[in-house]
Amino acid sequence: MTTFEIVDAEPLQARELIEAGWFVLDVRSDGEWAAGRIPHSTHMPLAEVVSGVGSRVIEPVLVVTSDGGKGWRVAQYLKQEGIEAGNLLGGMLAWELAGLPVER
């Protein structure tokens, strides 16, 4: 049974988690990914998470979506699978508004 809680991370806290070694899982569409992403993140479109997460995820995981809305649900799924997970509050929109690095 997992005892950790899902981390809801504001962009600056998310940067700290990433610097501490959290795996960044970007579940946005291919087009959104191509338009800009958090450096060193891994792309896995939302539709592939259920089938592909087990072989490609290193714990703990920070989930990235466009605006953070679906990220919490993905993090909840990962938690149910026994994976420590968090959600980037506000998603890539908030990350970019905070002036944090974006790879294109």
Summary of the structure (lengths in Angstrom):
residues: 104
radius of gyration: 12.3
end to end distance: 39.0
largest distance: 39.0
contacts: 323
relative contact order: 0.27
helix: 43%
strand: 18%
